[in-house]
Amino acid sequence: MSTKKQIGSETGQRQRQQEEVSVETDLILPEESDLEPVLSVVMPTLNEEAGIVECINRIKNAVKELQITAEIIISDSSTDRTPELAAANGAIVVEPDEPGYGYAYRYAFERARGEYIAIGDADTTYDFEELPKLFEKVSRGDADMVMGSRLEGEIKDGAMPPLHQYVGNPLLTRFLNAFYDAGVSDAHSGMRVFSRRALAELDLDTTGMEFASEMIMDAGARDLTIEEVPITYHEREGEATLESFRDGWRHVRFMLLNAPGYLFSIPGLVFGALGLLVMGLSYSGVELAGLHLGTHSLIAGSLLTLVGYQIGSFGVFATVASDPIRRPSDRVTTWITENLRLEQGVVTGLALFTLGSAYALYLLFEWAASGFSQLPLFTSDIIAFTAIVLGLQTIFGSFFMSAIAE
């Protein structure tokens, strides 16, 4: 990524607490412990009895290697023995009061006490014994968030469907990098370590599978430092809960809706500029590469102009109404959202409407003066009515923007 701001960490108090822990004390702290853990490991679970114990044991091995205090938090919505197995093996089990993958994480984050937080799935696909190489980068201050990259590491046979490995994950990652400047190779890896300070800067509010995208999108938009380390991705234990196309679409939809500049503003500007160019060439009679653009081209240019204006206005409305993660950066949308007021928009719209109407009335007068025998040029009609429509759109769009802004 480009130069990013670093978020420091104050570890003095926790280090002093760590020094007070005797070598006989278990490094995995229970919920009632007076000590504050250095690391909170959070796993959302939905019927993961086949893999939960193995995951907890791997976390314990990682914590032993790091020699830090930690807590394991299971955010559970299971109907099988997952919570009982987790609690019997030293984990803290919490039950979210609402459904959803993202909500399970957010619910657990509110209860986590560690200065650093690690997350991952409880189906044995992620080897938690690899946590130290992620944790050390964050604890040294090298990054605000470190992700395990499956695509840069090793994917075991049968661990990931080929459609996900070669199409889905790379494509979604490219979308996310293009829209949010994340600069990662595996945007949907679920194994991550980040500081509490970084978490506090993020504005996370999704409840579903798109939570994984939201975390990276928001971090990229806020210029947090994200780094990756290669990891090994294993075959899961238990039944898969991911629905490829539905969950993939939820990620794409969320990325697009939170980047109205790419979804609306840029296409709108392109269509609008192209439409005005075609209209100008057609009306003026100027040849383009030896081609003369006539009436049909003028109609096409008018339609492109109107469509571009409408799409571009959606970018303004979406920016004002939704406060997206990645606000449009083009000058037109930025100036409109920051400077244009209702009165200015209405005056501009009235001016366009008046000019178009005056030209149309002039054409009508010319037609009447000829005894209704000589029709005005069709090209002139198109210009007049394009201006009228744009004026009306501007007037009513200004009122709508004012309404949603309040």
Secondary structure by P-SEA (a helix, b strand, c coil): ccbbbbbbbbcaaaaaaaaaccccccccccccccccccbbbbbbbccccccaaaaaaaaaaaaaaacbbbbbbbbcccccaaaaaaaaabbbbbbbccccaaaaaaaaaaaccccbbbbbbccccccccaaaaaaaaaaaccccbbbbbcccbbbccccccccccccaaaaaaaaaaaaccccccccccccccccaaaaaaccccccccaaaaaaaaaaaaaccbbbbbbbbbbbbcccccccaaaaaaaaaaaaaaaccccccaaaaaaaaaaaaaaaaaaaaccccccccccaaaaaaaaaaaaaaaaaaaaaaaaaaccccccccccaaaaaaaccccaaaaaaaaaaaaaaaaaaaaaaaaaaaaacccccccaaaaaaaaaaaaaaaaaaaaaaaaaaaac
